[in-house]
Amino acid sequence: MGTRGSALALTQTETIADALRRAGQQVEIVKVTTPGDRSSAPIAEIGVGVFTSALREALANKQVDVAVHSYKDLPTAPEPGIVLAAVPVREDPRDALIARDGLTLAELPAGATVGTGSVRRSAQVRALGLGLEVVPIRGNIDTRVRKVHDGELDAIIIARAGLARLGRVAEITETLDPIQMLPAPAQGALAVECRADDVDIEHLLQSIVDDEAARAAVTAERTMLATLEGGCNAPVGGLAEVVEDLNADGSIVERISLRGVAAAGGDGESESVPVLIRASAVADKSDAERLGRELAVELLDLGAGALSGPGRNSR
Ligand SMILES: NCc1[nH]cc(CCC(=O)O)c1CC(=O)O
């Protein structure tokens, strides 16, 4: 199994390796360094796939047989010769605030600094109109959290899932409600890939680690993102949830509910409060892809097509 060498990537890969070992498989873990790990330049400059392309190459070269990615870091375009074998049970997809003195977002005073390198988070936090100052940051989870503990920043916004996997949820001062901060499509989910011609491994991964609800939710979110032509750095948020609903005859049916947001002026550079365009819809669980596509079309109709910002191109 190939993995990046960060603490988060190793933990994620170990989880999948353990599941395979419990099923009687032998697993060896191989660390692959990616340009995203070597460079500390803004992601928008290094390009989409900075964390994932080297791992996919190792898969294609047969250096490894399985690759475990943070799903949201994958480009939306399919990779020839590689299949998504499994989407494991998802962590809590929400974003989290780590602020000084245990503060919540609403308790931070105007002018307080909030670190994030994400145009999606920046746009949504600025749209709250709290007068918070967004500061671009990068680096692994430990580096980012330390900026708050060292007093360099008043707060940071970061994926709850990453902290959960590293056993650090106690440092969160507020888990952000998706009503004010929609996470990145596929945040908190893993993508387990193998070579398309490796049918045995594909079936093995599917039967041992795939989770149907996680796959349906992520399919809706990612189809929305792909239809909006956004990369992982686009000012687009999306969250799908599998919900129980009642049929007309009173029987229970599982449906999928999808919320989406696209931001204008989300590049973190402009001084004005960004405009957020939101939409939501519900469909049968089997219609995840269509739901994602239709919600994206609705967002485009509402003006999302006019958005600009880094990442909003063919990536
Ligand atoms: N883009 C970086 C990245 N990729 C995956 C995670 C966290 C874990 C996850 O969302 O699955 C993070 C960190 C973050 O966004 O704060």
Ligand as a Chemical Component Dictionary entry (heavy atoms), coordinates in Angstrom:
data_LIG
# 
_chem_comp.id                   LIG 
_chem_comp.type                 NON-POLYMER 
_chem_comp.pdbx_formal_charge   0 
_chem_comp.three_letter_code    LIG 
# 
loop_
_chem_comp_atom.comp_id 
_chem_comp_atom.atom_id 
_chem_comp_atom.alt_atom_id 
_chem_comp_atom.type_symbol 
_chem_comp_atom.charge 
_chem_comp_atom.model_Cartn_x 
_chem_comp_atom.model_Cartn_y 
_chem_comp_atom.model_Cartn_z 
_chem_comp_atom.pdbx_ordinal 
LIG N1  N1  N 0 -6.223  19.708 1.848 1  
LIG C1  C1  C 0 -5.495  19.156 2.940 2  
LIG C2  C2  C 0 -6.255  18.089 3.653 3  
LIG N2  N2  N 0 -6.617  16.959 3.028 4  
LIG C3  C3  C 0 -7.342  16.187 3.924 5  
LIG C4  C4  C 0 -7.401  16.862 5.124 6  
LIG C5  C5  C 0 -8.059  16.447 6.367 7  
LIG C6  C6  C 0 -8.752  15.127 6.384 8  
LIG C7  C7  C 0 -9.945  15.007 5.477 9  
LIG O1  O1  O 0 -10.623 15.995 5.145 10 
LIG O2  O2  O 0 -10.235 13.871 5.097 11 
LIG C8  C8  C 0 -6.696  18.059 4.970 12 
LIG C9  C9  C 0 -6.484  19.074 6.000 13 
LIG C10 C10 C 0 -7.551  20.136 6.099 14 
LIG O3  O3  O 0 -8.291  20.385 5.145 15 
LIG O4  O4  O 0 -7.635  20.810 7.152 16 
# 
loop_
_chem_comp_bond.comp_id 
_chem_comp_bond.atom_id_1 
_chem_comp_bond.atom_id_2 
_chem_comp_bond.value_order 
_chem_comp_bond.pdbx_ordinal 
LIG N1  C1  SING 1  
LIG C1  C2  SING 2  
LIG C2  N2  SING 3  
LIG C2  C8  DOUB 4  
LIG N2  C3  SING 5  
LIG C3  C4  DOUB 6  
LIG C4  C5  SING 7  
LIG C4  C8  SING 8  
LIG C5  C6  SING 9  
LIG C6  C7  SING 10 
LIG C7  O1  DOUB 11 
LIG C7  O2  SING 12 
LIG C8  C9  SING 13 
LIG C9  C10 SING 14 
LIG C10 O3  DOUB 15 
LIG C10 O4  SING 16 
# 
